[in-house]
Every structure is written in C-alpha cells, then in structure tokens.
C-alpha cells in the first residue's frame, strides 16, 4: 500500500490520489451539497396566512346574511369562489418559493 492510499483510507489528507499523469498533486474531493428543494410548507408563513384567510372567508359567509327578506350577499357559492382564488394564490406562491430557494438538508 502506498502512503497516499494509506492516508486516504485512514483519514489523513483525504482527497483522491494523483491522476494517471503522476505529479503527486493533491486533489480535493468534489463538493457535496445536500439540500431540499425548499422549506416544508408547515414552516412558512404562507400556510398560516392561507389558513387564516380561508377561516375568515368561511366565518364571514356564516355571519353575513340577508336581512328583512333580502337575498344573502355573501352566500356559500361566493365564499367557495373566494376560497378557490385563495387556494390558487397559495399554490402559485409555493411554486415561486420552490423555484428559487433551497434549505440545507441535515438528514432529519
């Protein structure tokens, strides 16, 4: 066993042995970058704002009603439309977040 192989096996200098051209130059190992695509959605304020907005729309739809025989101006159909728009906005926001950020992967 050469001294270079011994150093690599036993954690000496690390890296890789010199290439076929010789030279004995130390070659650093390639950098390993481990990261997830983005933060988990439960760690973002986007999810909290989305849930609160959906709750606000649902509560408003329950509270607001037609008085004195007038039709309900904010009925379930209107509330569902707003919730659908909020959901589309949330999905777009998560897509934009995934497209440009990374979180370090720590293996947990």
C-alpha positions in Angstrom: 0.0 0.0 0.0 1.4 3.4 -0.9 1.5 6.2 1.6 -1.1 8.1 -0.5 -3.6 5.2 -0.3 -2.8 4.8 3.4 -3.6 8.5 4.0 -6.9 8.2 2.2 -8.0 5.1 4.0 -7.1 6.4 7.4 -8.4 9.9 7.0 -5.0 11.6 6.5 -5.1 14.3 3.9 -8.2 12.9 2.3 -9.0 13.7 -1.3 -8.0 11.5 -4.2 -4.7 10.1 -5.3 -2.8 11.8 -8.1 -4.1 11.1 -11.6 -2.5 8.9 -14.3 -0.2 11.7 -15.4 1.5 11.4 -12.0 2.6 14.7 -10.5 1.6 13.8 -6.9 -0.6 16.8 -6.6 -3.4 16.7 -4.0 -6.9 16.7 -5.5 -9.7 17.8 -3.2 -12.8 15.7 -3.2 -15.8 17.2 -5.1 -18.1 19.3 -3.0 -21.2 17.6 -2.0 -24.2 19.9 -1.5 -27.2 18.4 0.1 -30.3 20.4 0.2 -34.0 20.0 0.0 -35.9 21.8 -2.8 -37.4 24.3 -0.3 -38.7 24.7 3.2 -41.6 22.4 4.2 -44.9 24.2 3.8 -45.6 24.0 7.5 -42.6 26.1 8.2 -43.7 29.0 6.1 -46.0 32.0 6.9 -47.8 31.4 3.6 -49.6 28.4 5.1 -50.6 30.3 8.2 -51.9 33.3 6.2 -53.7 30.9 3.8 -55.5 29.1 6.6 -56.4 32.3 8.4 -57.8 33.8 5.2 -59.9 30.7 4.4 -61.3 30.8 8.0 -62.1 34.5 7.6 -64.0 33.9 4.4 -65.9 30.9 5.9 -66.8 32.9 9.1 -67.8 35.9 7.1 -70.1 33.7 4.9 -71.7 32.3 8.0 -72.2 35.7 9.7 -73.3 37.9 6.8 -76.8 37.1 5.8 -79.8 38.6 4.1 -81.9 40.7 6.5 -85.5 41.7 6.0 -86.1 39.2 3.2 -83.2 40.4 1.1 -81.0 37.8 -0.6 -77.7 36.8 1.1 -75.0 38.9 -0.5 -72.2 36.6 0.7 -73.6 33.1 0.4 -71.7 29.7 0.2 -71.2 30.0 -3.6 -69.4 33.3 -3.3 -67.4 32.0 -0.3 -66.3 29.0 -2.2 -65.2 31.2 -5.1 -63.0 33.3 -2.8 -61.6 30.1 -1.2 -60.7 28.8 -4.7 -58.9 32.0 -5.5 -57.0 31.9 -2.2 -56.0 28.3 -3.0 -54.8 29.2 -6.5 -52.8 32.1 -5.0 -51.3 29.8 -2.3 -50.2 27.3 -5.0 -48.6 30.0 -7.1 -46.8 31.3 -4.0 -45.5 27.9 -3.1 -44.4 27.3 -6.7 -42.4 30.6 -6.7 -40.9 29.6 -3.4 -39.8 26.3 -4.7 -38.3 27.7 -7.9 -35.8 29.9 -6.2 -34.8 28.8 -2.7 -33.1 25.9 -1.1 -32.8 24.7 2.5 -29.8 22.8 3.8 -30.5 19.1 4.2 -29.5 17.8 7.7 -30.8 14.3 7.3 -33.7 14.6 9.7 
